[in-house]
């Protein structure tokens, strides 16, 4: 594994372990009724984290075999991440299944990060017409994104 990614992978694995039971113990009203500043429920935030894990897994894989810079859809632009949440109807997903899918998809992302080929770190993804992101930058920033959304969930839990 690439040494600079160890804080990301260990941080994600630790957070997943700490949060799994916490999430499973939440009352239905808390996960379905409380909303953050983006009008997302806890179920929808967790769904977004599943979408992020999926999209980043695909980016990491593509960035290791396609020519750089690589074009790959940025699902998060122009409100598309909210479309993903709506189309998949996370608000109606079984909570236990959703938590397990979140856990599994993010543990798989950890595994994928641990197996990145060092020679591919400079490969770039075209995130927008003004922004290219290297594979290295993308991985190093992922833990912050993961924590941001878990903090949003924590704020909703403590809203009481």
Phi and psi in degrees as a GROMACS rama.xvg file:
@    title "Ramachandran Plot"
@    xaxis  label "Phi"
@    yaxis  label "Psi"
@TYPE xy
-73.0235  123.175  UNK-2
-56.1661  -40.549  UNK-3
-67.1027  -14.5279  UNK-4
-90.6251  -8.19848  UNK-5
-57.7215  -42.7498  UNK-6
-61.316  -33.2098  UNK-7
-68.3981  -51.9469  UNK-8
-67.6867  -42.8851  UNK-9
-67.7902  -38.6514  UNK-10
-63.0477  -45.0337  UNK-11
-63.8667  -47.5345  UNK-12
-59.9632  -40.8184  UNK-13
-65.5503  -43.6026  UNK-14
-65.5721  -40.3762  UNK-15
-60.3961  -46.1703  UNK-16
-62.0084  -43.2174  UNK-17
-69.7338  -32.6134  UNK-18
-92.7795  -23.5395  UNK-19
-53.5024  -56.8703  UNK-20
-67.7963  -35.8737  UNK-21
-57.8637  -45.01  UNK-22
-65.8962  -44.6286  UNK-23
-63.9794  -24.1518  UNK-24
-89.1058  -2.72892  UNK-25
-72.4549  138.531  UNK-26
-67.0187  151.455  UNK-27
-55.1619  -42.8821  UNK-28
-61.7769  -36.3343  UNK-29
-67.7996  -41.5216  UNK-30
-79.9122  -17.9158  UNK-31
-111.968  -17.9538  UNK-32
-110.37  -35.397  UNK-33
-75.1487  140.531  UNK-34
-130.427  146.597  UNK-35
-88.4714  -172.122  UNK-36
-66.2197  -18.394  UNK-37
-95.1382  10.8691  UNK-38
64.9966  30.4424  UNK-39
-102.969  139.734  UNK-40
-82.335  171.798  UNK-41
-60.8185  -40.2018  UNK-42
-59.7515  -41.5581  UNK-43
-71.7163  -35.1843  UNK-44
-64.8932  -43.9057  UNK-45
-63.1163  -38.7714  UNK-46
-61.1501  -41.0303  UNK-47
-60.9989  -39.2139  UNK-48
-66.6464  -31.3339  UNK-49
-66.7737  -45.2759  UNK-50
-61.5511  -40.268  UNK-51
-63.1364  -44.2703  UNK-52
-61.2594  -44.279  UNK-53
-63.4318  -49.7003  UNK-54
-64.4545  -40.158  UNK-55
-71.4686  -33.7805  UNK-56
-59.4517  -46.9471  UNK-57
-64.1505  -42.3715  UNK-58
-60.5161  -45.587  UNK-59
-60.5039  -44.1282  UNK-60
-64.084  -50.4546  UNK-61
-60.7173  -39.2065  UNK-62
-66.9474  -11.4313  UNK-63
-97.1849  -5.41188  UNK-64
-136.758  -13.3133  UNK-65
-92.6525  163.117  UNK-66
-68.1542  146.868  UNK-67
-107.012  138.171  UNK-68
-74.3798  149.329  UNK-69
-107.747  138  UNK-70
-91.6392  130.078  UNK-71
-152.842  134.422  UNK-72
-54.6977  137.371  UNK-73
-96.3095  96.1539  UNK-74
-64.086  -16.4145  UNK-75
-88.9143  -9.0142  UNK-76
-83.7375  155.423  UNK-77
54.2308  34.1207  UNK-78
75.3042  9.00258  UNK-79
-64.3278  -30.4581  UNK-80
-63.0635  -32.1988  UNK-81
-70.3391  -32.5736  UNK-82
-64.1426  -43.2605  UNK-83
-58.1678  -45.2631  UNK-84
-61.4703  -44.2195  UNK-85
-69.0251  -46.6219  UNK-86
-61.3093  -38.7322  UNK-87
-81.5535  -9.08949  UNK-88
52.622  51.4125  UNK-89
-57.8894  -28.2013  UNK-90
-64.326  -19.4714  UNK-91
-104.805  -0.41447  UNK-92
-69.3892  144.591  UNK-93
-60.5356  127.981  UNK-94
-61.906  -46.2023  UNK-95
-62.0048  -41.5024  UNK-96
-63.573  -41.8952  UNK-97
-63.702  -43.511  UNK-98
-62.7823  -42.7775  UNK-99
-67.0415  -37.1222  UNK-100
-66.3349  -41.3538  UNK-101
-58.6381  -48.3542  UNK-102
-59.9598  -52.0225  UNK-103
-64.7281  -43.6064  UNK-104
-66.924  -35.4476  UNK-105
-78.7077  -33.6685  UNK-106
-66.6348  -34.999  UNK-107
-65.9795  -41.103  UNK-108
-59.5341  -41.3123  UNK-109
-56.8501  -46.5331  UNK-110
-59.9763  -44.1144  UNK-111
-63.2614  -43.5941  UNK-112
-60.6238  -40.9196  UNK-113
-65.1207  -15.7409  UNK-114
-113.854  17.248  UNK-115
-67.2385  138.691  UNK-116
-76.9477  122.716  UNK-117
-54.3741  -33.7564  UNK-118
-70.847  -4.66642  UNK-119
-103.865  0.66325  UNK-120
-60.925  -28.4739  UNK-121
-85.1223  -8.14848  UNK-122
-61.4444  141.197  UNK-123
-116.756  146.04  UNK-124
-106.698  135.142  UNK-125
-84.5282  98.4902  UNK-126
-76.3344  -30.3224  UNK-127
-162.353  176.824  UNK-128
-64.3341  -21.8639  UNK-129
-105.633  -2.20171  UNK-130
-140.373  121.03  UNK-131
-111.91  139.789  UNK-132
-123.64  127.168  UNK-133
-75.4578  158.02  UNK-134
-56.673  -42.7448  UNK-135
-60.1971  -48.4817  UNK-136
-61.7214  -41.1706  UNK-137
-60.7007  -47.0061  UNK-138
-67.0393  -44.7421  UNK-139
-63.2811  -27.1559  UNK-140
-89.2573  -8.5641  UNK-141
-67.1699  -39.1319  UNK-142
-60.0188  -39.2399  UNK-143
-60.2298  -42.0152  UNK-144
-63.6162  -45.264  UNK-145
-59.6447  -48.19  UNK-146
-65.9852  -38.1108  UNK-147
-54.4623  -47.6587  UNK-148
-75.6136  -32.869  UNK-149
-66.3583  -35.3727  UNK-150
-65.4619  -36.9819  UNK-151
-61.5634  -43.2567  UNK-152
-62.3577  -44.6842  UNK-153
-59.4347  -41.7286  UNK-154
-61.3933  -40.4899  UNK-155
-68.3606  -38.4231  UNK-156
-60.5242  -42.704  UNK-157
-85.4985  2.14958  UNK-158
-64.4572  -33.208  UNK-159
